[in-house]
Amino acid sequence: MSRAPGTPGFLAGGRPAPLRRRGEWLALALLAVALLAQLGWLQRAQLAASPRLRPLLEAGCGLLHCPLPAWREPGAFSMLSRDVIAPPDRPGVLRVQASFRNDARWAQPWPALVLTLADANGRTLGSRRFLPRDYLGPEPHPALLQPGQAGQIAFDLVEPAPDVVAFDFRFE
């Protein structure tokens, strides 16, 4: 079937060449892969938080040398020991000491620690959220706690009231 000069090919009723059709499918597949890669990059923090996808992402980012957000699972920290004492030689000061372990499957950063102090009636006298920089001090520490690794902390704080008798630790 011949077409009149100046008539577009799609109006002439002819079929595209098979090679051209394959090129179109290849371009479509590449665009779909690019779209999935962009969506994965934008959602990388949420995807990295999935226990099922984490091993795949670690392997992929290991090959591609891309950064992967650190694993965060505050509930996987186990408190091994904790104590809040009033040193007799320092009135109005409380010494906080704690030891905890990372029971997560992957290394994770030091957690934020929420300390709540209460009186004998259970009334909260004070609460504060301590970031790692608040309780680790100036000496260098590893950025991540490896699976099974324990950490120890100790710091002083001003006693919010003289009748503090109870305390609670929570990881965030």
C-alpha positions in Angstrom: 0.0 0.0 0.0 1.5 3.3 -1.1 0.7 6.6 0.5 0.3 10.0 -0.9 3.3 12.3 -0.5 3.0 14.3 2.7 0.7 11.8 4.4 1.9 10.9 7.9 2.8 7.2 8.4 0.3 6.5 11.0 -2.5 7.5 8.7 -1.3 5.3 5.9 -2.3 2.2 7.8 1.1 0.5 7.6 2.6 -1.4 10.5 5.7 -0.2 12.2 8.8 -2.2 11.6 9.4 -5.0 14.2 12.8 -3.5 15.1 11.1 -0.2 15.9 8.5 -1.9 18.0 11.1 -3.7 20.1 12.9 -0.4 20.7 9.6 1.1 22.0 9.2 -1.8 24.4 12.8 -1.5 25.6 12.4 2.2 26.1 9.2 1.6 28.1 10.9 -1.0 30.3 13.9 1.3 30.9 11.5 4.1 31.9 9.6 1.8 34.3 12.9 0.7 35.9 13.9 4.4 36.3 10.6 5.2 37.9 10.9 2.4 40.3 14.5 3.4 41.2 13.3 7.0 41.8 10.5 5.8 44.1 12.9 3.5 45.9 15.3 6.4 46.4 12.6 8.7 47.8 11.3 6.0 50.1 14.7 4.6 51.1 14.3 5.4 54.8 11.0 3.6 55.0 12.2 0.7 52.9 15.4 0.4 55.0 13.2 0.0 58.2 11.6 -3.1 56.8 13.2 -6.3 58.3 12.3 -8.2 55.1 13.8 -5.7 52.7 16.9 -4.7 54.8 19.1 -7.6 53.6 18.3 -6.9 49.9 18.9 -3.2 50.3 22.2 -3.7 52.1 23.4 -6.0 49.3 22.2 -3.6 46.6 23.8 -0.6 48.3 26.9 -2.6 48.9 27.3 -3.1 45.2 26.2 0.5 44.2 28.1 2.2 47.1 25.0 4.1 48.1 24.2 5.3 51.6 21.7 3.3 53.6 20.1 4.9 56.7 21.1 3.3 60.0 18.7 0.7 61.4 16.5 2.1 64.2 14.7 -0.2 66.5 14.5 1.4 70.0 12.5 -1.5 71.4 15.4 -3.9 70.7 17.5 -2.3 73.4 17.5 -4.3 76.6 18.2 -2.7 79.9 20.8 -4.8 81.7 21.2 -2.6 84.8 20.2 0.8 85.9 20.5 2.9 89.0 19.9 6.5 90.2 21.7 7.3 93.4 22.2 10.5 95.4 26.0 10.7 96.2 26.4 11.6 99.9 29.1 14.1 99.1 27.1 16.0 96.5 23.7 17.3 97.8 21.1 18.1 95.2 22.8 15.8 92.6 21.7 12.5 91.2 24.1 10.0 89.6 22.5 8.1 86.7 24.1 4.8 85.7 22.8 2.3 83.2 23.9 -0.6 81.0 22.0 -1.8 78.0 22.4 -4.1 75.0 21.4 -3.9 71.3 19.3 -7.0 70.7 18.4 -6.0 67.1 19.6 -8.0 64.1 21.6 -5.1 62.8 23.8 -2.4 64.2 22.0 0.8 65.3 22.9 4.2 66.6 22.9 4.9 70.3 19.3 5.5 71.4 17.7 8.6 73.0 17.1 7.9 76.6 14.0 9.3 78.4 14.4 9.4 82.2 11.4 10.0 84.4 11.7 10.6 88.1 8.7 10.2 90.5 7.9 10.6 94.2 6.5 7.9 96.5 2.9 8.6 95.3 3.9 8.0 91.7 3.7 11.7 90.8 6.2 12.7 88.1 8.7 15.1 89.5 10.7 15.5 86.3 11.3 14.0 82.9 14.0 14.6 80.4 15.1 13.1 77.0 18.8 12.6 76.7 20.4 12.3 73.3 23.6 10.3 72.9 25.7 13.5 72.9 24.2 14.3 76.4 25.1 11.0 78.0 28.2 9.8 76.2 30.4 12.7 77.0 33.3 14.2 75.0 35.3 11.0 74.6 35.0 9.2 71.3 32.5 6.4 71.0 31.5 4.2 68.0 28.6 5.7 66.2 26.7 2.3 66.1 26.1 -0.4 68.6 26.6 -3.8 66.9 24.1 -6.6 67.5 24.7 -8.1 71.0 27.0 -5.2 72.0 26.4 -3.6 75.4 26.9 0.1 76.3 27.4 1.7 79.6 26.5 5.2 80.5 26.9 7.4 83.6 26.0 11.1 84.1 25.0 13.5 86.8 21.9 15.6 86.9 20.3 18.2 89.3 17.8 16.6 91.6 14.4 18.1 90.7 12.9 17.5 94.2 14.3 16.1 97.4 11.7 13.3 97.6 12.6 11.4 94.4 12.2 7.7 95.1 11.3 6.1 91.7 12.7 6.3 88.2 11.9 4.9 84.8 14.0 4.6 81.7 12.7 4.4 78.2 14.5 4.2 74.8 13.5 6.2 71.8 
